């Protein structure tokens, strides 16, 4: 059993997939099934100019200059190793996409989240937006969503100071 949960840049399992949210996912999250695709995903992540990887790192931050070129290279360089690119693709194929499908089909609709839980989201995340995060109220005992200013999807990398502050405060109060 889990005593407390802190989720970072991931929506809760009770999200309602309305037409607006689905359009946002299609427009901004198109890369997920591409990354999940066997052969294609690892190839696009790890070979050549790695445009997909660069797009994700630069396009999902609050400021395109959040990371220096050297910072981006730390991420991109690791994915040039075929095993790492394969592992990243497998994560999407075996966890992210199946879990998204379970959430979309309401698999957790009759579940109750009893552990104190907080979702920490970058205030400028292009997909995990405040207007899409309702629906948890009838499924949780102690749940909250916190938005971190000056951060987008990579909230830990963009605002490690704020993440640490939120997490320490939450765990200390639980």
Secondary structure in CASP SS format (residue, H / E / C, confidence):
PFRMAT SS
TARGET T0000
AUTHOR 0000-0000-0000
METHOD secondary structure of the structure
MODEL  1
X C 1.00
X C 1.00
X C 1.00
X E 1.00
X E 1.00
X E 1.00
X E 1.00
X E 1.00
X C 1.00
X C 1.00
X C 1.00
X C 1.00
X C 1.00
X C 1.00
X C 1.00
X C 1.00
X C 1.00
X C 1.00
X H 1.00
X H 1.00
X H 1.00
X H 1.00
X H 1.00
X H 1.00
X H 1.00
X H 1.00
X H 1.00
X H 1.00
X C 1.00
X C 1.00
X H 1.00
X H 1.00
X H 1.00
X H 1.00
X H 1.00
X H 1.00
X C 1.00
X C 1.00
X C 1.00
X H 1.00
X H 1.00
X H 1.00
X H 1.00
X H 1.00
X H 1.00
X H 1.00
X C 1.00
X C 1.00
X C 1.00
X C 1.00
X H 1.00
X H 1.00
X H 1.00
X H 1.00
X H 1.00
X H 1.00
X H 1.00
X H 1.00
X H 1.00
X C 1.00
X C 1.00
X C 1.00
X C 1.00
X C 1.00
X C 1.00
X C 1.00
X C 1.00
X C 1.00
X H 1.00
X H 1.00
X H 1.00
X H 1.00
X H 1.00
X H 1.00
X H 1.00
X H 1.00
X H 1.00
X H 1.00
X H 1.00
X C 1.00
X C 1.00
X H 1.00
X H 1.00
X H 1.00
X H 1.00
X H 1.00
X H 1.00
X H 1.00
X H 1.00
X H 1.00
X H 1.00
X H 1.00
X H 1.00
X H 1.00
X H 1.00
X H 1.00
X H 1.00
X H 1.00
X H 1.00
X H 1.00
X H 1.00
X H 1.00
X H 1.00
X H 1.00
X C 1.00
X C 1.00
X C 1.00
X C 1.00
X C 1.00
X C 1.00
X C 1.00
X C 1.00
X E 1.00
X C 1.00
X C 1.00
X E 1.00
X E 1.00
X E 1.00
X E 1.00
X E 1.00
X E 1.00
X E 1.00
X C 1.00
X C 1.00
X C 1.00
X C 1.00
X C 1.00
X C 1.00
X C 1.00
X H 1.00
X H 1.00
X H 1.00
X C 1.00
X C 1.00
X C 1.00
X C 1.00
X H 1.00
X H 1.00
X H 1.00
X E 1.00
X C 1.00
X C 1.00
X E 1.00
X E 1.00
X E 1.00
X E 1.00
X E 1.00
X E 1.00
X C 1.00
X C 1.00
X C 1.00
X C 1.00
X C 1.00
X C 1.00
X H 1.00
X H 1.00
X H 1.00
X H 1.00
X C 1.00
X H 1.00
X H 1.00
X H 1.00
X H 1.00
X H 1.00
X H 1.00
X H 1.00
X H 1.00
X H 1.00
X H 1.00
X H 1.00
X H 1.00
X H 1.00
X H 1.00
X C 1.00
END
